[in-house]
């Protein structure tokens, strides 16, 4: 059943689904990228300022050994010594700490942007369920991570073995070197080993990021039914929206019919179209207060008949007004003359204008 359900998820995730997943902390992110950037940053710090850090540690050690014979052990002197060591260690380790912290931040921000969410850290009772823990332990994700870790250990182990084997010839000669030379040798080999490992880890991190992107997109896929349900939630149930539109049309129709008794004249097609025109002093132009076709046109004529509003048959004018003018709109300039003739005729009928 689960496989059938997964097979149904064939549609890409909608923007809403992606936003909800991001708020929950579910993003495409590779843990390998921050790790390799942290390692690369640490190696770079050692390469560029490693000598300075080593000299500073030598200086601190020398100062303590020289001055310790003059110190009298007490709570105050011990406090001064610890404070002195703390300040020196902060100064010495600052480049390393800052570099590693920036690398970690950049490694995460570059993948997912700035994302702060407490969803992943919120307590969940399911995490305390032993059965759920066993399922996670033997899940496909855990198996994939195990295979990746084994592969990474094999690759890194092989690189380390080959590099150390190439330096084996120089190890016996270290007996004749002083401590500074031995530390320099160890540092050089360590940096070489670290950079080669970094190169491999960069490739592995890139592959892992591609895999995580693919896996994230697969996990976010939706079924067609889920997309329909989301659309209903966002836009509302189509049946409800249809009822709302129907109610709105009825209200608009009621308002329009209430405006028909205020019309000056009704222009018809004669049976298919009916346009109610109102004109009075103060209006910039005659205004269309109602219009309709078929059954609506018939209702307009019925209301006009009950209120003794003149009904004039003008087929071309009726078609032009119905097509070009919306309800509440003024008669366009090119139809002024035709409408004026109709209004003049109506006024003559009512005895308002002498022929």
C-alpha positions in Angstrom: 0.0 0.0 0.0 2.8 2.4 0.8 4.5 1.7 -2.5 1.2 2.4 -4.3 0.9 5.6 -2.4 4.5 6.7 -3.3 3.9 5.9 -7.0 0.9 8.2 -6.9 3.2 11.1 -5.9 4.1 12.0 -9.5 3.6 15.8 -9.4 6.2 18.4 -8.4 5.6 20.1 -5.1 3.7 23.4 -5.1 5.2 26.6 -3.8 2.9 26.3 -0.7 4.2 22.8 0.0 7.8 24.0 -0.3 7.2 26.9 2.0 5.6 24.6 4.6 8.5 22.2 4.4 11.1 25.0 4.7 9.3 26.3 7.9 9.6 22.9 9.3 13.3 22.8 8.5 12.9 20.3 5.7 15.4 21.6 3.1 17.9 20.1 0.7 21.1 20.2 2.7 24.3 18.1 2.6 26.1 17.8 5.9 29.3 17.1 4.0 29.6 20.6 2.6 29.9 22.4 6.0 32.3 19.6 7.2 34.7 19.9 4.3 34.6 23.7 4.5 35.4 23.6 8.3 38.3 21.2 7.6 39.6 23.3 4.7 39.3 26.5 6.8 41.2 24.9 9.7 44.0 23.7 7.3 44.2 27.1 5.7 44.6 28.8 9.1 47.3 26.4 10.1 49.1 26.9 6.7 49.0 30.7 6.8 49.3 31.5 10.6 50.4 28.2 12.0 54.0 29.4 12.5 52.7 32.4 14.3 50.5 30.3 16.6 53.4 27.9 17.3 55.7 30.8 18.1 53.1 32.4 20.4 52.7 29.1 22.3 56.5 28.8 22.6 56.6 32.4 24.0 53.9 31.7 26.5 55.5 28.5 27.7 58.9 30.2 28.0 57.5 33.1 30.0 55.7 30.8 32.4 58.8 28.6 32.9 61.0 31.6 33.4 58.7 33.4 35.8 57.2 30.5 37.7 60.2 30.3 40.1 59.6 33.9 41.2 55.9 33.4 41.8 54.5 32.6 45.2 51.6 30.1 45.0 48.4 31.7 46.3 44.8 32.1 45.3 45.6 35.5 43.9 48.7 34.4 41.9 46.8 31.3 40.6 44.0 33.6 39.4 46.5 35.9 37.7 48.1 32.9 36.0 44.8 31.4 34.8 43.7 34.8 33.5 47.0 35.3 31.7 46.8 31.9 30.1 43.1 32.5 29.1 43.9 35.7 27.3 46.9 34.2 25.5 44.8 31.1 24.4 42.0 33.3 23.1 44.5 35.4 21.1 46.3 32.3 19.7 43.1 30.3 18.9 41.1 33.3 17.6 42.1 32.8 13.9 41.2 29.1 14.1 37.9 29.6 15.9 36.8 32.5 13.7 37.8 30.7 10.5 36.0 27.5 11.5 32.9 29.3 12.6 32.6 31.3 9.4 33.2 28.2 7.3 30.4 26.4 9.1 28.0 29.3 8.7 28.8 29.8 5.0 28.5 26.1 4.3 24.9 26.1 5.7 23.8 29.5 4.4 25.1 28.8 0.9 22.8 25.8 0.7 19.5 26.9 2.3 19.9 30.6 2.9 19.1 32.2 6.2 16.7 29.8 8.0 15.8 30.0 11.6 13.1 27.5 12.8 12.4 25.8 16.1 10.3 23.1 14.4 13.2 20.6 14.2 14.1 21.2 17.9 10.5 21.0 19.2 9.9 17.9 21.5 8.1 15.1 19.8 6.8 12.0 21.7 7.4 9.9 18.6 11.1 10.3 19.1 10.8 8.5 22.5 9.0 5.5 21.0 11.5 2.6 20.8 9.7 1.1 17.8 10.0 4.4 15.9 13.7 4.5 16.8 14.3 1.0 15.5 12.5 1.9 12.3 14.7 4.9 11.8 17.8 2.8 12.6 17.0 0.3 9.9 15.5 2.8 7.4 16.7 3.5 3.9 18.1 6.8 5.0 20.2 5.2 7.7 21.4 2.5 5.3 22.4 5.2 2.8 24.3 7.1 5.4 26.1 4.0 6.6 27.2 3.2 3.0 28.4 6.7 2.5 30.4 6.6 5.8 32.0 3.3 4.9 32.9 4.6 1.4 34.3 7.8 2.9 36.4 5.9 5.4 37.8 3.6 2.7 38.7 6.6 0.4 40.3 8.7 3.2 42.1 5.6 4.6 43.6 4.8 1.2 44.8 8.4 0.7 46.3 8.5 4.2 48.1 5.2 3.7 49.6 6.2 0.3 50.8 9.6 1.6 52.3 8.1 4.8 54.0 5.3 2.8 55.6 7.9 0.6 57.1 9.7 3.7 58.3 6.5 5.4 61.8 6.9 4.0 62.3 10.2 5.9 61.0 9.0 9.3 64.3 7.3 10.4 66.3 10.5 9.7 64.1 12.4 12.2 66.3 10.9 15.0 69.0 13.5 14.2 66.6 16.4 14.0 65.8 18.9 16.7 62.2 19.3 18.1 61.5 22.3 15.8 62.4 20.3 12.7 60.4 17.3 13.8 57.4 19.5 14.4 57.9 21.1 11.0 58.0 17.7 9.4 54.9 16.5 11.2 53.1 19.8 10.3 54.0 19.5 6.6 52.9 15.9 6.3 49.7 16.7 8.2 48.9 19.6 5.9 49.6 17.5 2.8 47.4 14.7 4.1 44.7 17.2 5.1 44.6 19.0 1.7 44.4 15.7 -0.3 41.6 14.5 1.9 39.9 17.9 1.4 40.0 17.5 -2.4 38.3 14.1 -2.1 35.8 15.4 0.4 34.9 18.3 -1.9 34.0 15.8 -4.7 32.0 13.7 -2.2 30.3 16.7 -0.8 29.2 17.9 -4.3 27.8 14.4 -5.1 26.1 14.2 -1.8 24.5 17.7 -2.3 23.1 16.5 -5.7 21.8 13.4 -4.0 20.2 15.4 -1.2 18.5 17.7 -3.7 17.1 14.7 -5.6 15.9 13.1 -2.5 14.3 16.3 -1.2 12.5 16.8 -4.5 11.3 13.2 -4.4 10.1 13.4 -0.8 8.2 16.6 -1.6 6.3 15.2 -4.6 2.6 15.3 -4.4 -0.3 13.3 -5.7 -2.8 14.9 -8.0 -5.4 14.6 -5.3 -3.2 16.5 -2.8 -2.8 19.3 -5.3 -6.5 19.5 -5.8 -7.1 19.5 -2.0 -4.5 22.3 -1.6 -6.1 24.3 -4.4 -9.5 23.9 -2.6 -8.0 25.1 0.7 -6.3 28.1 -1.0 -9.1 29.1 -3.4 -12.1 27.7 -1.5 -14.4 24.9 -2.5 -15.5 25.3 -6.1 -19.2 24.5 -5.1 -19.1 27.2 -2.5 -17.4 29.7 -4.8 -20.1 28.9 -7.4 -22.8 29.6 -4.9 -21.2 32.9 -3.9 -20.9 33.9 -7.6 -24.6 33.0 -8.1 -25.6 35.0 -5.1 -23.6 38.0 -6.3 -25.2 37.7 -9.8 -28.6 37.7 -8.2 -27.8 40.7 -6.1 -26.5 42.6 -9.1 -29.6 41.6 -11.1 -31.9 42.8 -8.3 -30.1 46.2 -8.1 -30.3 46.5 -11.9 -34.0 45.7 -12.0 -34.6 48.2 -9.2 -32.9 50.9 -11.5 -35.2 50.2 -14.4 -38.2 52.3 -13.1 -35.8 55.3 -13.0 -35.0 54.9 -16.7 -36.0 57.5 -19.2 -36.4 55.1 -22.2 -36.0 51.4 -23.1 -34.3 50.7 -26.4 -35.1 47.2 -27.8 -34.0 44.9 -30.6 -37.2 44.4 -30.3 -37.4 41.1 -28.4 -33.9 39.8 -27.9 -32.2 42.9 -26.4 -33.3 45.6 -24.0 -31.3 48.6 -22.8 -32.5 51.0 -20.2 -31.2 54.6 -20.6 -31.5 57.3 -18.0 -30.9 61.0 -18.6 -31.6 64.1 -16.5 -30.2 67.5 -16.0 -26.8 67.5 -14.3 -25.6 64.2 -16.0 -22.7 64.7 -18.4 -24.3 62.2 -20.8 -27.1 59.6 -20.9 -26.2 56.6 -18.7 -27.0 52.9 -19.1 -28.8 51.7 -15.9 -29.8 48.2 -17.1 -29.3 45.9 -20.0 -30.0 42.3 -20.9 -30.7 39.7 -23.5 -33.4 37.0 -23.7 -35.3 36.5 -20.4 -33.6 39.5 -18.8 -34.6 41.7 -21.7 -38.2 40.4 -21.2 -38.2 41.3 -17.5 -36.8 44.8 -18.3 -39.7 45.4 -20.7 -42.2 44.1 -18.2 -41.0 46.4 -15.5 -40.9 49.3 -18.0 -44.5 48.6 -19.0 -45.7 48.6 -15.4 -44.0 52.0 -14.8 -45.1 53.6 -18.2 -41.6 53.9 -19.4 -41.4 54.3 -23.3 -40.1 51.3 -25.2 -38.5 52.3 -28.5 -37.4 49.8 -31.1 -34.0 50.6 -32.6 -32.2 47.5 -33.7 -28.7 48.9 -34.7 -28.6 51.2 -31.7 -29.7 48.5 -29.3 -27.0 46.1 -30.6 -24.3 48.8 -30.3 -25.2 49.9 -26.8 -25.5 46.3 -25.6 -22.1 45.4 -27.0 -20.0 48.6 -26.2 -21.4 50.0 -23.0 -21.4 48.4 -19.5 -24.1 48.9 -16.9 -23.4 52.3 -15.2 -21.4 53.5 -18.2 -22.2 56.6 -20.2 -23.3 56.5 -23.8 -20.2 56.9 -26.1 -19.7 60.0 -28.2 -20.3 58.2 -31.5 -23.8 57.2 -30.3 -24.8 60.6 -28.9 -26.7 61.6 -32.0 -28.8 58.4 -32.2 -29.6 58.4 -28.5 -30.4 62.1 -28.6 -33.0 61.5 -31.3 -34.6 58.8 -29.2 -34.7 61.0 -26.1 -36.1 63.9 -28.2 -38.9 61.6 -29.4 -39.6 60.4 -25.9 -39.8 64.0 -24.6 -42.2 64.9 -27.4 -44.4 61.9 -26.4 -44.5 63.2 -22.9 -45.2 66.7 -24.0 -41.9 68.1 -22.5 -40.7 69.4 -25.9 -42.8 71.0 -28.6 -42.3 69.7 -32.2 
